[in-house]
Amino acid sequence: MSVFLFLLCEFIGSIRARTGVLLLYFLLLIFSFLALFSCFFLLGATEKDDQLLMPGEITLYLSGQLSVQQVQDLYLNIRDMQEVRQINYLFHQELDKGLGANVLLVRAVSIDMVPALHSALGQLEGVARVESRASANKTTLSFSTALRIGLLVGLGITVLAGLVLARMGFAELLRSCTNRIRLLRLSGTPEQTIRFPIAAIGAICGLIATALLIAIIYVLHSFAVANPQQFSSTASGLIDTGTVLMTSLLCVPLGLLLGSLGGILGASLTESCNS
Amino acid sequence: MIQVSELHFSTDDGFTVLENVHLHINRGELAFLIGASHAGKSLLLGLLAAQIPSQQGQILVCGRNIARLNKEKTFALRRKIGFLPQHFTLLPKSVADNIIFKLRALGNSREQSEEQALTALETVGLIDKLSTPATELKAIDQLKLAIATSICNEPSLLLCDEPLGGLSPEDKSEAIALLERLNARGLTILVTAKSPLPPIRASHRTILITDGRIKEE
């Protein structure tokens, strides 16, 4: 084990209840910062465009030559499919485009099933055309300016509060490690060797906060994918796998940076541990 | 081993703590620096141990001019010096783990550290108290552990700042006997103490320091 890892374990082992609580608050503030940051990408409603469809929906344009009975048979046939959650017959008045054909609106059980269902429905006899959307609109409505300002203020507050708590937490940790640091200095351990493990504790806090946030984002993402209608008006970014992945990837360096900043701030306090 | 000439040291407010100090300690010597409180003993030891930056004068320790050392070389020199400060504090660990902590922090492996710790504890006579928590030791045993921690990485010089303070007369004699044993193995030792000093061999030097000046050798 290197000196770095040895000292890291020693310093982590010196964490007592009060230090632990302060570092936990620091971790939670990093988590809050990342959560607020993620809101910029994940929140927001799907932009209304000229399409009738919401993510996970499929529109079937039936041949105009089908009889009422044939339309009903087709309706029942599709309704019994495993991939189908819901099926509705759209009346002419509901169609913006004023189409005269029979139109069925099918909702898939999940977005993942849309491509397969699209292909299966397209092969049915009497279906003239199939339209579907498996993903949310790429463009999302910007949420209100007030919310945007609120998020920015929240980001600033969490960063400041996080750094203040990191300072308090690391000062407490250094108090409980004073004798160790004193012995290290007497025996000729370079100052950097003492500081690196302390800074690393901050980075670890950042990484734990990031991992926690990413786990929660992915749980919400899987829930949003299964229930796209509920999320498309408030958090359409959660439905899109690409957006979720990008947000998660952005959170990693941010969490690490904020944690390391707190750690470096704490490491700079070793000056006060004079023998 | 130690060569000090024209050493001056003043506090920020201009109070002179050490004035024109000349000191020479040969390799393999055991010397006692005797003086009252605030005579400048601890400061002189801190300067010799490269723990306090010098201001004026020349300090040669182990052939190195302390004033000219960069940070890296200062750390390297500190590793050659066993320094026992006046109010040493032991870690809330077992006797063996106190020494192992220092050795591992210096980059030794676990096995190597355990081996060196056993050797150091055997030297000071604490081998039978390996697993005892350091805080539960008697005062003389705590001093022995502190000395063992200072010498565990085999330094060539041991500087002890008032190690006899707070010990009973019997314990003081035992501590001096231990220092003499270490000196007999070839370790150069400089010890500060307040007078009166318990009986020591005539071959050991005593140096008096008064108000920051070496008065008598």
Interface residues (C-beta under 8 A of the other chain):
Chain A: M1 V3 F6 L7 E10 N179 R180 R182 L183 L184 R185 L186 S187 G188 T189 P190 T193 S275
Chain B: A49 Q51 K71 E72 F75 A76 L77 R78 R79 F83 P85 T89 L90 L91 F101 K102 R104 A105 L106 G107 R110 T149 N153
